[in-house]
Amino acid sequence: MENKLAGQALNVLELIGYQEGAVVSRTVADKPVGTVTVFAFDEGQGLSEHTAPYDAIVHIIDGEVDVTISGNVVRAKAGEMVIMPANQPHSLKSVTKFKMILIMIRA
């Protein structure tokens, strides 16, 4: 499947909008070796604790989020990133509305 976003200059903040009471996502790259997904979380929204078999990187592009990794809470804001190690339980909880880029590398 052709990536319709390829070969363009994209404003990542405009790729996805906030929706009241919801988490919205848009995959911008999906390959066997990994994915890149942009998320928008309304205030009070989050992702429940889970694990992934590979490292995951979240780059916060708007707002603030608390990222919990194996019970340790890290607050991240726009311009910062957090690496979530493979096989460690992690969750996200919005502090404010926030947007992030999730990079999963399957290796």
C-alpha positions in Angstrom: 0.0 0.0 0.0 1.4 3.4 -1.0 1.9 6.0 1.8 0.0 9.0 0.6 2.0 11.2 3.1 5.4 10.3 1.7 7.4 13.0 -0.1 5.7 15.9 1.6 6.6 18.5 4.3 4.0 17.9 7.0 3.1 19.9 10.0 2.9 17.1 12.5 0.7 19.2 14.9 -1.9 19.5 12.1 -2.0 15.8 11.2 -4.5 15.0 13.9 -7.0 17.0 16.0 -8.3 16.6 19.5 -11.7 15.1 20.2 -13.5 15.7 23.4 -13.2 12.7 25.8 -11.2 10.6 23.3 -7.9 9.4 22.2 -7.4 9.8 18.4 -4.6 8.1 16.4 -3.3 8.3 12.8 -0.6 5.9 11.5 1.8 7.7 9.2 4.2 4.8 8.5 3.6 1.1 8.8 6.3 -1.3 7.8 7.4 -4.8 8.9 10.3 -3.2 10.8 8.2 -0.6 12.6 5.4 1.9 12.8 5.1 5.7 13.4 1.7 6.8 14.8 0.6 10.3 15.8 -1.8 10.5 18.8 -4.0 13.2 20.3 -5.3 12.7 23.9 -8.0 14.8 25.4 -7.4 15.9 29.0 -8.0 13.0 31.4 -7.5 10.4 28.8 -4.7 7.8 28.7 -3.6 4.3 27.8 -3.9 1.6 30.4 -0.9 -0.4 31.5 0.4 -2.9 29.0 3.7 -4.3 27.6 5.2 -4.4 24.2 7.8 -6.9 22.9 10.0 -4.0 21.5 11.2 -0.6 22.7 8.8 2.2 22.1 9.6 5.9 21.9 7.1 8.6 22.6 7.9 12.2 21.4 5.6 14.7 23.0 4.7 17.5 20.5 2.0 19.3 22.4 0.9 19.4 26.1 2.0 17.2 29.0 1.7 13.6 30.0 2.6 11.3 32.8 4.3 8.1 31.5 4.6 5.3 34.0 7.2 2.6 33.4 7.4 -0.3 35.8 5.8 1.9 38.5 8.1 5.0 38.0 6.3 8.1 36.8 8.0 10.5 34.3 6.3 13.7 33.4 7.1 14.8 29.8 6.1 17.9 27.9 6.2 19.2 24.4 9.7 18.8 22.9 10.6 15.9 25.1 10.7 12.1 24.5 10.5 9.0 26.7 11.9 5.6 25.8 9.8 2.8 27.1 11.9 -0.4 27.2 10.6 -3.7 25.8 8.7 -6.0 28.1 8.3 -3.5 30.9 4.8 -2.5 31.9 3.9 1.1 30.9 0.9 3.4 30.8 0.2 7.0 29.8 -2.1 9.5 31.5 -2.7 13.0 30.1 -1.9 16.0 32.4 -3.3 18.4 29.8 -4.5 17.7 26.3 -1.4 16.3 24.5 -0.2 15.0 21.2 2.6 12.6 20.7 4.4 10.6 18.0 4.8 6.9 18.9 7.7 5.2 17.2 7.8 1.4 17.5 10.8 -0.4 16.0 10.3 -4.2 15.7 13.9 -5.4 16.2 
